[in-house]
C-alpha cells in the first residue's frame, strides 16, 4: 500500500519530539528478565499486517504504526532493542508458549479463554466493525443486515466468532439464515475478497477500518453511525509461565508514557487518539477511557 503512513500535523510531530525529550529526562528504570538483559532485545510476535498499528510499508522491512511506535519507545526507555518476529494471528499465543518471542502483539484482544492462557496488558480501546465496498455505503445499518450472507474475519479471532454467534441468534429469531464467516490468515486477503465481491464484508478493528478507508479512497466504506459489532481493548500478551518482570516493566513504562504525554502524542501522530485509555488494562476485558 503506497503512501501508507498518514498525513501528520506539525503539532503532532512537535509533540512527539517534545515528549521524547521530556521522557528521556524523567524515565524510570525497571528490572527485566536476565535473558533480555543479556540479549539486549525484546522479541515481539506480530502478524505485521495490522494497519495502522503494526505493519510493513510497501518496499520496506520496517514495522511501523502506532503500536510499533509505542513498543519502540518502551524499548528505548528500558534500554533494549525491539525485534519483530512474524507470526500469524492464530499462532501468537502458541508462539509465546514455545518461546518464539517474549511478548505478543498484532491486535490481540482479551476474552475469558485467552486470559486463562496468557497475561495481557491493554494499551488501546478498539472494537470490530464491518467494512464493505464503497458502492454499498448506506446499505447496512448493523450486523443483522448480514444474515444469510458471507463475511470475512481474521483466523483465530474467537472474540469475533463469539460476537457472530450472538448475532446469529437474532438472525434465527427473525427467521433468517445465519451469518456465515470465512476466515483469512491476513487482513489484506480478506479486503481483496470484499473488492472481488466474493464476501459481502470484512471485520477489522474500527481504527483499522478508518485507516483503510482513508488510504484506499473510493474503494471501501463502513456501516451505520460509528457502529461496533463488539468493543475491546488491544493488548500486549505475556506467557503466564514466563518471568513476570517483563510484563511489570512494560506495564509501568506504558503508565509513565501516559503520565508524561508521550502516549497520547504517538496516537495523535497516527490520528487514532479517540482510542486512548487512561491507564494500562491488566488482565481485564475492558479499558478505562
Buried (B, 14 or more C-beta within 10 A) or exposed (E): BEEBBBEEEEEBEEBBEEBBEEBEEEBEEBEBBEEBEEBEBBBBBBBBBBBBBBBBBEEEEEBBBBBBBBBBBBBBBBEBEBBBBBBBBBBBBBBBEEEBBBBBBBBBBBBEEBBEBBBBBBBBBBBBBBBBBEEBEEEBEBBBBBBEBBBBBBBBBEBBEBBBEEBBEBBEEEEBEBBBBBBBBBBBBBBBBBBEEEBBBBBBBBBBBBBBBEBBEEBBBBBBEEBBBBBBBBBBBBBBEBBEBBBBBBBBBBBBBBEBBBBBBBBBBBBBBEBBBEBBBEBBBEBEE
